[in-house]
Amino acid sequence: MKTPPKKLLASILGGIFFTAISAFAVPSFTLPPAPVAVTLRDGLSTTFTVQGVSSENKVLNYEWFKQGSASALVDGNGISGTTSRTLKITGAKSIHAGTYYAKVYEIFGTRPYPEASSPEFTLTVNVRPTIISQPSATTVNQGDRLQLSVDLAPDTTTTGLTFRWQKNNVDIPDAVNVTASQATFVIPAATAGNETTEGAQWTDGATYRVRIESSLTGPTPLKSLILLSKPAVVKVDSQPIIITQPAAATGGTLFVATKTTGKLSVVAGGNPKLNYLWEKEGVDETFKPSAAASQTVTTEGRYRVLVSNFLTPSGQPGTYSNYADVVFLNKPTEVGTITATSNKSPAQPNAKGEFEANEEGGATQVTLTVTPNLTGTGDLEFQWQKDGKNILNGDGVSGAQTAAIVFNPLSFTHRGVYRCVIKNKVGTYTSKTYALKVNSKPIIVSQPESLVYGVKDKSVTFSLVAGGTPALTYKWYREDDIVAGTVLGKAAKLTVAQLGDAKEDNYFCEVTNAYGSITAGPFALQVDTPVVITRHPEVTTPTVGTTLTLTIQTSQGDGPINYQWQRNNVNLENSPRVTGAQVTVTGPLGLQDAVSLSISDVELSDAGSYRCIVSNVNDTVKVTSKSAKVTVLTAPSIVTEPEDQEVFEDTKVTFKVVAAGSPTLKYQWQKWNADASAWNNVSKATSSILTIAKARVGVSASNSDDGLYRCEVSNATGIPAYSREAELIVNPIPNVTIDSITPRVARAGEKVRVTGTDMNFVTSVKFGSDATGVKATFVKESDTSLLLTVPPSAPLTPSEITIYTKPPGGQATEDPDLFRRSTVQANDRNNPTIIVGKTFPLTLGRTTIALEPGTLNVPATAGPNDLAEAFYTWVLPKKGRYVISFTTTFQVFAGPTLFSAVDNDEGGSFQLFSTVAEEDNTPISIVVFGVQGRSASIGGTLPDFGNYAVTVAYAGVDTLPSPVASAQQVSSIEADWNIEGSTGTVKKVTNADNHSSTSFTGNSSEGAAPTVLWQDASDLEYAADSVIQTEWNMSIDQAGAGTKGHFAWQVTGENGAPLGQIQFSVADGAIYVVQADGTRNAAEPVLVPGSNHRFGITTDLGSRTWQARMDGVALGEPQPLPANSGFGDVSVIWYPATSGSAQPTLNFDDVSIQAD
């Protein structure tokens, strides 16, 4: 059974069942089962969801409350869903923190009863720190207190908040200053007798900032939010201080080379200008003291410097540095050349300069000695080098950092070119070189492993590297051939081919030169038989939760053999879920058995490419199986459920489900068939979204879309998943009710506002009865208001206004009062003229009689077409100051209105000003009265009534403009026609109020191209973030049957490319909003021929959007502007139809272009 809307149900049943309420049980909650606590960072969103249950299957309604308030919550300020199961808090703030709960009640009669309260939801909002007061730059005196502080917003969450002050972007440790971890950083002032508090010093002058970290408000729970304050520059006015003492780098002593000069330097701090005066201890008539930060020295002695500035106390010399000692030294040199001696006879090398490293009579020892000049050099340092590189003690070397380096025992590896680097405090000397030559028997530098593995039928190579005095000879033997003396090879490498069991043996190599020989080995050769894979793993598709098994089978091979399984080329390891990842088979019989990898409780992460690597224990014989792709299938699961919906008939309905699973998912929507107690498939509903284009309401399931829907999701696993049952309630479209019509007398093209209920369902409007009425163009201002445009052929006699609701052919509602079209101006206080748009167009008018003398009353003798007053209503589009300009030839009293009343007894032009403090949608009135009176200044009588013109313009927020002839920036409309391939007539037309407009009528020829009829290349000045309002009045007169073509108003960028268009079809009156890329979106209103409207395009360069409007109502959502586009001009474009079709007439006037 269908549930009627709340208010309709209440009106029908309110009094009938009031006494039966006590018969129903109290509803209850199944969700949540217990109170819920939620903590989140500010700016994030959260939802609270409840589920009520009615024991009597009644309709349940929800209201949300916040503890501490007796009133129910309403949507707004970041809170939505206050009358649904789910309360949503968007962009959480501190004001959202608190305890929430829902009440559920059953609707029956005129009031909700009974009700129940849900468990509570407690929301804690951790507010990110925001600095509202930054640390300030400051200057303090030496010894004074230094204080820097930062203030955070009062609602900042302090839990988990830490501070760390930084000096020149480096953290200040607590050990240096305990306040470095507080919001206020302090260096206490110096106090007498307390050496630990010396106050601010020169070195404290720096750039400071504070690093604020919040562990509770970061982007994730594991990542903190870090905030840095602005830097604050601190200066300390100080007496001189010594920052770097003279000769500090060398321990207070400056070493200078003999016959050169040295330089002592000091680094001092303090306020400039610093004064320096150097001193030398004792008497030295040759000393010339320096007045700079450095002093040149030529003699040994002790030196210091005195530093002063304007803050040095009177009577005190200033600040002294420490003494620095100056010592002069000779640079190191060498006496003679390096000498070489041996512990064996002869002690000197042979005639070729060679030493023999033989072991006869004990090891050979060789010493290289350098002799330096020791006069006036001070302490010397030595470093021996071999072949240009420093060497250290070890491997038979000692004394590498002394004057004599010793090689013991001397070996062939010690040969090379040696020298010694000698250093002291003032210089470095590199000795002459000495080439150490060594004769030696062969030595083994590198050799094969003791066990070498080879593969059957392949080859293996033994490699040996030997040293010693050339020339070296090599002889390779097998152990079985030593007696026979069979030599296998005479090079450093031996390759053994065609390996088999017969080649397994121990191998040796004898190396010989003129000084002896050495034998390397034995090297055992083991020949292994490779494994052959007879069965490779195969492609498989397990389902999540099942067991994956992959198998490999081999033959041959010498055991033991290892099997290592890999996924995506990464070794697997055995675990509680994985068995067989690493297996060893002793073989060879075990090689005939299959080896399997088994993974239980398969997960999605188990998918990948699997292979098995088979090798012997030494990894010398290795073979890899083919790869097998494993795809893990996932049974479908519902991620996002479809939601219940309640709509009116003829409304588009969309149910959506989000599911997960692999492989490809299939969808089938189903509807519950109550008669058959079964779910029936919905035809052609095989995607994740079910769309019902126009929901139907009916008395049976066959012609109604009411009911329960679900989605069946399936895939290759054969395990389907079903969404929750989502209920669709379709209510019949209600008839509209009309509350008011203003005005009830208006001319063609003027506006009429109709208020009432359910105006959002209106499809068409007629001025007159259902049978004879004239169709009108309208826009929907809101669900309770329509703005109609009086058509040219509307009845001149009092008639109904008939409003139709959808679907097509729906109910018609006629207002009880009557409206008539007037051919003359009729906007009195009961029938004000409605002005629409963001800008106020130039408005012409006239009065025909004056008010009664001394009153604001219309004379009782006034006729039906007499007008003693003219009323206008307009919604001021934004706050600020406005100027209203009148141009009259008669005496005017303007008031009472939002604008200040001014009594003008002179006629001519004058202006009024007013300020609007806040933006709202309340219409204001602009009133013109004709009054009787005389002009004292000109001594004559002014007319009491007649023609006038009025404009209103925005004058800015703070400034008041100087009087101008026209308060509105209206671009000049100059016809610059360029109509190629068509013929046309352009003319000015004037209405009964003497108001002129531009009119265009034409016919196209074959192949006529779109033509620009009018273009304003405006010199408008605007900023990069300006909002530019373009508005105009426009109507299209139909030329007759078969009228075709389009007119368009276009805003163009500075580069000549279009930014956006409003396009009008003259065939059916359709209106389109056209984006820069040509995308057309149909707007809801339809133009009636001859109906005049105020259109506008708002170009917002700041938000990079543009929006079309009709009679002050937006035509859809804002559209994006092309990138990097500015405002260029506005143009009217004619898109002709094919030759021979009747062409329409376009009328437009009051074009306004303004930049904010």
VEXLUM-857133 format. One record per residue (C-alpha): x, y, z. Coordinates in steps of 0.05 Angstrom, whole numbers, padded with zeros to 5 digits, always signed. Layout:
N
XYZ...
//
This chain:
1156
+00000+00000+00000+00026+00070-00018+00043+00119+00037+00015+00189+00023+00058+00250+00039+00060+00272+00111+00018+00335+00106-00034+00301+00061-00040+00242+00108-00046+00288+00167-00102+00328+00136-00141+00266+00116-00134+00225+00180-00120+00277+00233-00186+00277+00268-00211+00208+00251-00162+00164+00289-00139+00209+00345-00171+00166+00399-00139+00102+00373-00066+00122+00383-00058+00084+00448-00067+00019+00410+00002+00021+00378+00066-00005+00408+00126+00040+00421+00178+00034+00364+00248+00012+00381+00320+00015+00355+00362-00042+00328+00421+00003+00308+00465+00021+00342+00462-00033+00395+00500+00010+00446+00525+00083+00453+00577+00103+00402+00638+00148+00412+00670+00181+00352+00733+00223+00351+00756+00260+00288+00796+00319+00264+00762+00384+00247+00746+00392+00174+00730+00318+00165+00661+00288+00160+00625+00232+00197+00556+00200+00198+00512+00173+00254+00462+00119+00231+00404+00090+00268+00352+00038+00250+00283+00040+00280+00233-00017+00281+00157-00012+00284+00122-00072+00312+00059-00052+00275+00094-00040+00207+00077+00034+00210+00114+00088+00174+00173+00113+00217+00199+00183+00219+00263+00208+00250+00286+00271+00286+00356+00284+00311+00373+00322+00375+00436+00347+00409+00442+00341+00484+00431+00407+00518+00377+00431+00470+00303+00413+00473+00292+00432+00400+00304+00384+00343+00363+00396+00298+00353+00428+00229+00396+00422+00167+00450+00476+00161+00518+00496+00189+00550+00431+00166+00494+00386+00192+00447+00349+00144+00399+00290+00147+00365+00315+00211+00300+00280+00192+00330+00216+00165+00363+00153+00192+00432+00181+00179+00456+00246+00208+00516+00274+00171+00566+00324+00198+00607+00356+00143+00670+00396+00156+00669+00384+00231+00682+00443+00277+00688+00452+00352+00615+00473+00354+00596+00404+00329+00626+00368+00389+00575+00339+00436+00525+00283+00446+00472+00267+00393+00413+00221+00393+00354+00206+00347+00280+00200+00362+00236+00155+00320+00160+00159+00318+00102+00131+00280+00059+00178+00237-00015+00170+00250-00065+00226+00254-00044+00298+00262+00014+00286+00310+00073+00237+00318+00061+00184+00370+00090+00142+00402+00165+00154+00400+00232+00125+00425+00303+00152+00433+00364+00119+00405+00430+00104+00442+00475+00166+00444+00530+00184+00395+00586+00224+00428+00628+00265+00380+00696+00293+00399+00726+00341+00350+00801+00351+00353+00812+00421+00327+00877+00435+00289+00921+00490+00318+00912+00558+00285+00959+00615+00302+00921+00679+00317+00981+00718+00344+01050+00709+00315+01116+00721+00352+01139+00793+00342+01207+00820+00322+01241+00855+00380+01305+00889+00403+01331+00882+00475+01392+00905+00512+01447+00858+00535+01426+00825+00601+01352+00842+00593+01295+00792+00590+01276+00764+00521+01206+00738+00512+01173+00709+00449+01104+00680+00448+01052+00651+00401+00976+00649+00413+00930+00595+00386+00856+00598+00371+00815+00586+00435+00782+00523+00408+00848+00489+00391+00853+00418+00419+00912+00421+00468+00917+00346+00480+00975+00318+00439+01001+00388+00426+01076+00402+00431+01119+00464+00420+01191+00469+00399+01224+00537+00389+01277+00542+00336+01336+00589+00329+01356+00600+00256+01312+00540+00239+01349+00493+00287+01313+00463+00347+01331+00492+00415+01340+00434+00465+01307+00436+00533+01377+00430+00563+01393+00498+00534+01328+00531+00553+01271+00497+00589+01219+00543+00557+01238+00519+00487+01181+00469+00492+01128+00519+00514+01083+00568+00479+01124+00625+00509+01200+00626+00501+01238+00665+00554+01310+00683+00568+01307+00711+00640+01340+00778+00655+01408+00778+00689+01406+00782+00765+01461+00803+00813+01496+00744+00846+01464+00693+00800+01514+00669+00748+01463+00622+00715+01419+00679+00689+01461+00726+00647+01402+00753+00607+01400+00762+00531+01469+00763+00499+01495+00783+00431+01495+00710+00408+01420+00706+00423+01407+00754+00366+01377+00709+00311+01313+00690+00275+01264+00652+00319+01202+00612+00303+01162+00558+00338+01145+00489+00310+01077+00465+00334+01060+00392+00326+00993+00360+00340+00990+00284+00343+00914+00283+00343+00898+00327+00283+00943+00300+00229+00919+00275+00161+00924+00203+00187+00929+00173+00257+01002+00156+00243+01021+00225+00216+01022+00287+00258+01002+00357+00236+01061+00406+00237+01052+00481+00239+01107+00533+00236+01099+00604+00261+01124+00664+00222+01197+00680+00237+01213+00736+00286+01279+00773+00282+01311+00786+00350+01367+00837+00358+01408+00846+00422+01444+00912+00435+01510+00889+00467+01579+00909+00489+01634+00874+00450+01641+00799+00461+01696+00754+00434+01665+00700+00391+01729+00669+00363+01795+00679+00399+01860+00694+00362+01894+00629+00337+01835+00589+00364+01841+00538+00308+01912+00519+00330+01901+00518+00405+01921+00590+00418+01989+00586+00383+02002+00614+00314+02059+00578+00277+02093+00620+00223+02145+00598+00172+02213+00632+00178+02223+00692+00132+02148+00702+00124+02095+00740+00163+02035+00714+00201+01966+00741+00215+01925+00738+00279+01849+00748+00273+01792+00755+00321+01717+00749+00311+01678+00795+00356+01605+00811+00365+01566+00870+00392+01534+00933+00365+01573+00968+00311+01618+01004+00304+01670+00959+00338+01738+00989+00354+01801+00945+00355+01870+00956+00387+01922+00901+00385+01976+00893+00440+02042+00854+00446+02067+00832+00514+02131+00866+00534+02169+00921+00499+02179+00917+00423+02192+00983+00388+02183+00950+00320+02111+00929+00336+02058+00969+00300+01989+00957+00331+01930+00946+00284+01862+00980+00291+01826+00924+00252+01801+00854+00269+01868+00824+00246+01942+00838+00262+02003+00822+00220+02060+00793+00261+02135+00789+00242+02166+00768+00309+02152+00716+00362+02115+00736+00425+02047+00740+00459+01991+00782+00429+01920+00802+00446+01867+00852+00423+01821+00902+00459+01751+00912+00429+01703+00969+00448+01640+01003+00422+01592+01059+00442+01561+01014+00496+01627+01004+00531+01617+01036+00601+01654+01101+00612+01720+01090+00648+01727+01018+00623+01774+01000+00566+01729+00947+00534+01734+00872+00523+01802+00836+00518+01814+00773+00478+01858+00717+00504+01934+00720+00490+01959+00683+00428+02030+00656+00423+02068+00667+00358+02124+00617+00341+02169+00618+00278+02192+00551+00249+02234+00526+00190+02198+00485+00137+02219+00411+00133+02273+00390+00082+02312+00327+00066+02387+00313+00075+02413+00266+00020+02369+00210-00009+02333+00149+00018+02380+00092+00038+02363+00018+00035+02395-00037+00078+02385-00111+00088+02397-00158+00147+02433-00207+00101+02499-00204+00067+02509-00166+00025+02469-00111+00062+02461-00070-00001+02421-00090-00063+02456-00124-00122+02483-00088-00183+02412-00084-00212+02386-00053-00148+02349-00117-00129+02338-00153-00062+02325-00228-00060+02267-00250-00017+02294-00319-00001+02285-00358+00063+02355-00387+00067+02386-00368+00133+02320-00338+00157+02273-00285+00130+02300-00226+00092+02290-00157+00125+02298-00091+00086+02296-00020+00115+02285+00045+00077+02309+00108+00114+02297+00182+00100+02341+00236+00134+02305+00303+00148+02336+00370+00168+02319+00378+00242+02343+00450+00253+02287+00496+00277+02232+00453+00249+02198+00432+00313+02161+00365+00315+02159+00328+00249+02108+00279+00221+02124+00223+00171+02080+00185+00122+02109+00134+00073+02076+00124+00006+02079+00066-00044+02066+00082-00116+02038+00151-00094+01989+00124-00042+01994+00125+00034+02010+00057+00065+01996+00031+00135+02031-00019+00180+02014-00092+00168+02028-00149+00118+02102-00148+00136+02106-00072+00139+02124-00031+00201+02147+00041+00213+02102+00069+00158+02094+00135+00200+02168+00141+00220+02232+00161+00185+02250+00087+00173+02201+00037+00142+02217-00038+00152+02195-00097+00108+02201-00162+00148+02197-00213+00119+02209-00183+00051+02162-00211-00002+02148-00203-00075+02086-00161-00059+02131-00106-00028+02162-00086-00094+02144-00014-00116+02166+00059-00115+02170+00090-00046+02175+00161-00019+02164+00196+00048+02121+00258+00061+02149+00301+00119+02105+00353+00153+02109+00404+00209+02066+00463+00232+02087+00508+00174+02100+00464+00114+02104+00397+00078+02162+00364+00042+02160+00303-00004+02225+00263-00008+02259+00235-00069+02234+00167-00091+02265+00098-00082+02247+00038-00127+02247-00026-00085+02259-00087-00130+02248-00157-00103+02267-00225-00133+02223-00282-00107+02202-00353-00122+02129-00362-00145+02073-00345-00096+01999-00362-00103+01955-00300-00105+01887-00334-00118+01866-00405-00134+01803-00448-00145+01760-00473-00087+01781-00539-00058+01718-00571-00088+01697-00553-00159+01630-00573-00187+01616-00589-00260+01556-00612-00300+01555-00676-00339+01573-00667-00413+01592-00595-00400+01661-00564-00385+01694-00533-00325+01754-00485-00319+01806-00482-00263+01836-00412-00257+01900-00395-00219+01935-00327-00207+02009-00331-00186+02062-00279-00170+02138-00279-00167+02197-00259-00210+02183-00274-00283+02182-00317-00322+02131-00364-00291+02114-00433-00320+02052-00476-00304+02039-00551-00305+01970-00581-00289+01964-00654-00266+01911-00703-00245+01926-00742-00183+01919-00807-00221+01970-00783-00273+02024-00755-00228+02066-00819-00230+02060-00822-00305+02078-00748-00309+02021-00732-00356+02014-00656-00362+01942-00632-00375+01959-00559-00388+02015-00507-00387+01975-00442-00375+01946-00407-00314+01877-00435-00333+01858-00508-00346+01792-00526-00381+01766-00597-00374+01713-00614-00427+01662-00670-00437+01653-00680-00363+01633-00748-00337+01647-00794-00278+01716-00811-00307+01737-00738-00301+01725-00736-00226+01793-00731-00192+01840-00685-00152+01876-00633-00195+01943-00597-00181+01983-00540-00213+02059-00532-00206+02086-00461-00216+02162-00451-00228+02212-00394-00240+02287-00385-00233+02282-00378-00157+02240-00440-00142+02172-00472-00149+02105-00480-00113+02048-00530-00122+01975-00509-00115+01920-00559-00099+01890-00609-00093+01826-00584-00126+01772-00638-00125+01726-00641-00186+01655-00667-00175+01611-00680-00237+01536-00675-00225+01479-00700-00269+01426-00645-00284+01352-00653-00267+01300-00658-00323+01230-00628-00310+01177-00676-00338+01116-00638-00312+01109-00562-00305+01060-00524-00260+00995-00505-00295+00951-00443-00297+00897-00444-00244+00841-00399-00217+00826-00413-00143+00772-00375-00105+00786-00336-00042+00784-00382+00018+00799-00446-00020+00866-00484-00027+00916-00471-00084+00958-00531-00107+01014-00527-00159+01054-00589-00179+01122-00603-00212+01153-00671-00230+01226-00686-00248+01272-00743-00267+01348-00759-00267+01394-00716-00226+01442-00731-00169+01412-00719-00100+01400-00687-00055+01358-00640-00098+01326-00575-00073+01259-00548-00098+01246-00474-00087+01179-00444-00107+01174-00371-00125+01117-00321-00135+01133-00263-00180+01207-00285-00178+01210-00279-00102+01225-00341-00060+01167-00368-00019+01177-00394+00051+01138-00448+00089+01087-00421+00138+01022-00443+00172+00986-00429+00105+01042-00448+00057+01072-00519+00052+01121-00547+00002+01152-00479-00014+01221-00508+00001+01231-00584-00007+01294-00628-00010+01292-00696-00043+01350-00744-00032+01340-00778-00100+01347-00807-00148+01285-00850-00134+01250-00792-00100+01256-00751-00164+01201-00793-00196+01150-00768-00145+01111-00703-00156+01130-00644-00112+01072-00597-00096+01063-00527-00068+01000-00519-00026+00971-00452-00002+00909-00457+00042+00856-00403+00054+00875-00368-00010+00877-00291-00008+00877-00239-00063+00951-00227-00050+00966-00299-00071+00953-00282-00144+01015-00278-00188+01064-00316-00231+01091-00381-00199+01151-00423-00218+01197-00474-00185+01274-00473-00186+01305-00542-00180+01379-00547-00160+01429-00591-00125+01453-00574-00055+01512-00535-00081+01469-00496-00130+01515-00515-00188+01461-00553-00225+01398-00510-00233+01337-00513-00277+01274-00468-00275+01204-00491-00291+01156-00454-00337+01115-00400-00302+01042-00412-00285+00995-00354-00276+00949-00358-00216+00887-00314-00217+00850-00311-00151+00775-00306-00159+00733-00268-00109+00660-00282-00097+00618-00218-00103+00607-00176-00042+00566-00113-00033+00607-00051-00015+00553+00003-00020+00479-00014-00013+00422+00020-00051+00383+00070-00009+00308+00075+00002+00275+00130-00038+00209+00168-00034+00192+00209-00096+00135+00239-00133+00110+00208-00197+00144+00226-00263+00210+00235-00226+00275+00202-00247+00297+00149-00197+00366+00119-00192+00386+00060-00149+00461+00046-00145+00500-00012-00117+00576-00017-00110+00604-00087-00108+00672-00120-00106+00695-00186-00135+00738-00218-00189+00733-00234-00246+00683-00188-00281+00618-00178-00243+00549-00185-00273+00489-00147-00247+00414-00162-00249+00364-00117-00214+00302-00151-00186+00234-00127-00161+00193-00162-00109+00128-00192-00136+00082-00195-00076+00028-00233-00113+00076-00289-00132+00120-00282-00069+00181-00282-00114+00235-00235-00142+00227-00219-00215+00284-00194-00259+00276-00123-00283+00282-00121-00359+00348-00093-00386+00371-00075-00316+00440-00108-00320+00487-00054-00295+00506-00029-00226+00456+00028-00233+00381+00019-00241+00348+00079-00273+00273+00090-00275+00264+00149-00323+00195+00169-00298+00169+00136-00236+00097+00112-00242+00043+00110-00189-00013+00059-00198-00061+00014-00163-00026-00051-00181+00044-00077-00187+00039-00082-00263+00030-00007-00274+00067+00021-00213+00140+00027-00197+00126+00025-00122+00158-00033-00086+00222-00067-00062+00284-00072-00106+00349-00110-00099+00409-00126-00142+00438-00195-00154+00513-00193-00167+00548-00254-00196+00612-00276-00230+00650-00340-00251+00655-00364-00179+00581-00383-00181+00570-00352-00112+00521-00293-00120+00513-00235-00072+00448-00196-00060+00441-00124-00040+00394-00101+00014+00321-00091-00005+00312-00018-00022+00242+00009-00020+00214+00058-00072+00153+00098-00052+00120+00138-00109+00072+00192-00088+00022+00224-00136+00039+00294-00159-00002+00344-00118-00043+00400-00148-00013+00468-00138-00047+00520-00095-00045+00594-00111-00036+00641-00052-00024+00708-00087-00014+00742-00155+00025+00807-00159+00011+00851-00198-00060+00838-00224-00055+00891-00278+00007+00894-00323+00027+00907-00394+00054+00856-00444+00125+00838-00428+00119+00857-00354+00127+00807-00298+00075+00774-00253+00095+00736-00190+00050+00677-00169+00061+00647-00100+00033+00583-00072+00052+00511-00060+00085+00457-00102+00104+00504-00157+00163+00459-00175+00113+00412-00210+00087+00466-00257+00095+00450-00331+00058+00507-00366+00018+00569-00352-00038+00604-00389-00065+00674-00382-00139+00659-00386-00180+00596-00380-00160+00525-00397-00200+00529-00462-00182+00598-00488-00121+00620-00449-00055+00645-00479+00008+00606-00463+00061+00646-00424+00135+00639-00410+00154+00630-00337+00213+00615-00292+00211+00579-00225+00240+00624-00172+00229+00571-00118+00183+00514-00099+00133+00567-00077+00141+00621-00130+00134+00629-00206+00153+00691-00246+00109+00698-00308+00118+00743-00368+00053+00774-00394+00046+00752-00468+00027+00804-00520-00040+00771-00532-00061+00761-00459-00134+00780-00446-00149+00854-00437-00209+00836-00393-00203+00806-00323-00189+00732-00333-00161+00672-00296-00088+00650-00294-00087+00574-00305-00029+00532-00280-00015+00461-00303+00024+00407-00266+00061+00348-00296+00056+00296-00322+00031+00323-00389-00044+00329-00385-00041+00337-00310-00088+00377-00267-00102+00451-00280-00109+00502-00224-00143+00569-00235-00134+00627-00188-00199+00653-00156-00181+00726-00169-00173+00755-00239-00117+00787-00279-00120+00833-00339-00070+00858-00389-00065+00933-00395-00043+00972-00456-00020+01031-00415+00025+01039-00354-00013+01015-00292+00039+01003-00238+00005+01035-00177+00015+01014-00104-00029+00953-00113+00004+00931-00178+00078+00946-00174+00122+00932-00235+00172+00876-00220+00243+00891-00242+00287+00828-00252+00361+00818-00263+00428+00833-00229+00428+00903-00260+00370+00952-00262+00353+00969-00334+00337+01040-00357+00262+01046-00343+00217+01097-00378+00149+01115-00348+00096+01169-00342+00043+01194-00294-00021+01225-00319-00049+01260-00257-00024+01287-00191-00039+01262-00121-00087+01300-00078-00054+01364-00053-00016+01353+00013-00030+01278+00015-00006+01214-00016-00076+01195-00037-00100+01182-00107-00155+01230-00125-00224+01199-00121-00239+01227-00189-00184+01186-00222-00205+01147-00283-00188+01074-00299-00127+01094-00340-00104+01152-00296-00038+01141-00260-00018+01187-00202+00036+01141-00175+00086+01090-00204+00112+01032-00161+00171+00987-00177+00199+00928-00137+00270+00901-00145+00315+00854-00104+00382+00888-00091+00433+00836-00113+00486+00849-00059+00505+00893-00001+00536+00961-00013+00515+01030-00036+00466+01045-00091+00449+01107-00131+00380+01119-00161+00375+01171-00217+00312+01206-00240+00305+01247-00303+00238+01285-00302+00204+01348-00327+00157+01351-00268+00158+01356-00193+00171+01289-00160+00166+01263-00089+00203+01196-00084+00184+01158-00021+00172+01126+00026+00222+01071+00005+00287+01040+00025+00319+01101-00006+00319+01169+00028+00260+01212+00008+00276+01275-00031+00227+01330-00048+00247+01358-00115+00212+01422-00133+00257+01439-00192+00249+01381-00240+00307+01358-00284+00356+01304-00261+00372+01286-00190+00400+01226-00151+00386+01190-00085+00434+01145-00047+00426+01088+00002+00468+01033+00035+00446+00960+00041+00480+00929+00101+00468+00855+00086+00448+00812+00027+00378+00784+00027+00321+00770-00022+00272+00822+00005+00246+00865-00052+00252+00940-00043+00205+00992-00072+00221+01050-00118+00162+01099-00122+00148+01160-00166+00092+01209-00146+00065+01268-00185+00050+01325-00134+00023+01395-00141+00064+01455-00123+00103+01515-00148+00177+01528-00156+00201+01587-00115+00269+01589-00150+00244+01599-00220+00179+01635-00203+00136+01592-00247+00094+01529-00244+00124+01461-00260+00082+01407-00291+00051+01361-00239+00060+01298-00280+00089+01271-00345+00145+01228-00372+00206+01206-00331+00265+01158-00333+00294+01121-00274+00358+01079-00266+00391+01045-00207+00466+01029-00204+00514+00997-00155+00561+01049-00126+00611+01005-00087+00617+00987-00014+00651+01049+00014+00650+01104-00038+00595+01150-00061+00599+01168-00136+00597+01238-00163+00531+01256-00199+00532+01230-00270+00483+01236-00328+00470+01161-00325+00485+01122-00263+00490+01057-00300+00547+01033-00345+00508+01018-00408+00550+01002-00468+00531+01039-00532+00492+00997-00580+00519+01014-00649+00497+00971-00706+00560+00942-00740+00525+00893-00785+00562+00841-00826+00509+00796-00857+00538+00754-00912+00495+00705-00951+00431+00735-00923+00385+00795-00930+00355+00831-00872+00325+00893-00842+00352+00928-00781+00312+00984-00750+00296+01020-00686+00226+01010-00659+00191+01052-00605+00137+01029-00558+00080+01068-00526+00127+01094-00472+00173+01123-00525+00225+01069-00508+00269+01047-00566+00297+00978-00580+00337+00945-00636+00300+00898-00682+00328+00849-00734+00289+00810-00786+00321+00772-00844+00321+00715-00893+00380+00670-00908+00405+00646-00975+00435+00579-00992+00497+00564-00949+00490+00626-00905+00540+00624-00848+00529+00644-00775+00532+00720-00771+00550+00769-00716+00492+00819-00714+00519+00863-00658+00583+00865-00618+00607+00909-00561+00683+00912-00560+00679+00941-00490+00735+00981-00458+00711+00956-00391+00764+00957-00337+00766+00896-00292+00812+00858-00245+00836+00786-00248+00781+00765-00198+00725+00811-00222+00653+00789-00230+00626+00817-00295+00550+00823-00302+00522+00826-00373+00446+00836-00379+00396+00853-00433+00322+00854-00449+00301+00809-00507+00242+00778-00543+00234+00737-00607+00173+00746-00652+00154+00683-00690+00150+00694-00766+00101+00639-00779+00098+00565-00792+00164+00533-00808+00205+00584-00770+00276+00557-00760+00345+00578-00738+00376+00602-00673+00397+00667-00640+00452+00667-00588+00483+00716-00539+00557+00701-00529+00611+00723-00481+00679+00721-00514+00748+00719-00483+00806+00766-00496+00835+00716-00546+00771+00716-00587+00750+00646-00565+00679+00637-00537+00670+00632-00461+00596+00613-00461+00530+00623-00497+00455+00627-00484+00422+00599-00547+00349+00608-00567+00313+00562-00615+00261+00601-00655+00226+00536-00677+00201+00516-00608+00226+00569-00559+00276+00522-00526+00333+00554-00488+00403+00523-00485+00464+00538-00442+00524+00525-00487+00594+00513-00457+00658+00535-00491+00670+00465-00519+00601+00465-00553+00565+00423-00501+00491+00443-00499+00448+00435-00437+00373+00449-00444+00344+00498-00394+00274+00488-00365+00239+00552-00388+00209+00557-00458+00202+00625-00495+00133+00646-00518+00135+00689-00581+00133+00763-00566+00148+00753-00492+00201+00801-00467+00252+00777-00415+00313+00801-00377+00371+00754-00391+00440+00756-00362+00509+00723-00361+00552+00728-00298+00626+00718-00314+00663+00704-00249+00738+00708-00263+00755+00694-00190+00719+00626-00186+00731+00613-00261+00657+00601-00275+00600+00632-00314+00525+00626-00304+00464+00643-00346+00402+00676-00317+00331+00691-00341+00288+00741-00304+00335+00737-00245+00332+00660-00240+00393+00617-00254+00389+00572-00315+00424+00512-00285+00490+00506-00248+00552+00550-00259+00594+00527-00318+00670+00525-00320+00709+00579-00357+00765+00558-00404+00835+00562-00373+00872+00628-00375+00814+00666-00405+00795+00739-00391+00734+00779-00412+00734+00806-00483+00666+00826-00509+00592+00809-00516+00559+00793-00583+00492+00773-00614+00498+00717-00665+00447+00694-00717+00450+00621-00738+00406+00622-00802+00364+00563-00823+00365+00534-00893+00342+00577-00951+00267+00587-00959+00247+00579-00886+00211+00635-00851+00257+00677-00807+00240+00707-00739+00248+00777-00712+00297+00790-00654+00285+00851-00609+00333+00873-00554+00350+00935-00513+00379+00958-00447+00445+00922-00453+00486+00931-00389+00558+00910-00375+00586+00921-00305+00649+00897-00270+00651+00889-00195
//
